[in-house]
Amino acid sequence: MGDDAITTWVGSLAAQTDLAPATVRLYAADARRFAAWLAATGRAGPLAAATLGDAQDYRDTLVTARLAPATVNRASTSIGTGSRDKPAV
């Protein structure tokens, strides 16, 4: 998912949900980090095309990096939202 696509997805998410603006910003940051991780691991492509295995591998990477459980869970929720909604990216 390119940065323009993430921006479009975030705008849609903000308009179509009752999420707080801070939550939307965090989701955007999580989507950008996930997209960067996909690219760094040779799995570049639209976030909507990411597989469950990609998401699980990413979560494992975050856990291995010893991020706080709340951070790992939010990142998982963020990318799950992006995948479930299948943004046009």
C-alpha positions in Angstrom: 0.0 0.0 0.0 1.6 3.2 -1.1 1.4 6.4 1.0 -1.3 7.9 -1.2 -3.4 4.8 -0.8 -2.9 4.9 2.9 -4.0 8.5 3.0 -7.1 7.7 1.0 -7.9 4.7 3.2 -7.4 6.8 6.4 -9.7 9.5 5.0 -12.4 6.9 4.3 -11.9 5.3 7.7 -12.2 8.7 9.4 -15.4 9.5 7.5 -17.1 6.1 7.9 -16.4 5.3 11.5 -16.7 6.9 14.9 -13.0 6.3 15.7 -11.2 9.2 17.5 -8.9 11.2 15.3 -5.9 10.0 17.4 -6.9 6.4 16.7 -7.2 7.0 13.0 -3.7 8.6 13.1 -2.3 5.5 14.9 -4.0 3.2 12.4 -2.3 5.2 9.6 1.1 4.9 11.2 0.5 1.2 11.8 -0.4 0.7 8.1 2.7 2.6 7.0 4.9 0.4 9.2 3.2 -2.8 8.0 3.7 -1.7 4.3 7.3 -0.9 5.0 7.8 -4.3 6.7 6.1 -6.0 3.7 8.5 -4.2 1.3 11.6 -5.0 3.5 10.7 -8.7 3.5 10.1 -8.8 -0.2 6.3 -8.9 0.1 5.5 -5.5 -1.3 2.1 -4.9 -2.6 -1.3 -3.5 -1.6 -2.2 -3.9 2.0 -5.4 -5.5 0.9 -3.5 -8.3 -0.8 -1.5 -9.2 2.4 -2.2 -12.7 3.6 -3.1 -13.9 7.1 0.4 -15.4 7.1 1.9 -12.0 6.4 -0.1 -10.5 9.3 1.0 -13.3 11.6 4.6 -13.0 10.6 4.4 -9.2 11.2 2.9 -9.8 14.6 5.6 -12.2 15.5 8.2 -9.6 14.4 6.6 -7.0 16.7 6.5 -9.5 19.6 10.2 -10.5 19.0 11.1 -6.8 19.1 9.6 -6.7 22.6 7.0 -4.1 21.9 4.3 -3.6 24.5 1.4 -6.0 24.2 -1.0 -3.1 23.7 1.1 -1.8 20.8 1.2 -5.3 19.2 -2.5 -5.7 19.6 -3.3 -2.2 18.2 -1.0 -2.9 15.2 -2.8 -6.2 14.6 -6.2 -4.4 14.8 -5.0 -1.7 12.4 -3.8 -4.0 9.7 -6.8 -6.3 10.3 -9.1 -3.3 9.6 -7.2 -2.5 6.5 -7.4 -6.0 5.2 -11.0 -6.6 6.1 -12.2 -3.3 4.5 -10.2 -4.1 1.4 -9.3 -0.5 0.6 -9.0 0.4 -3.1 -5.2 0.5 -3.2 
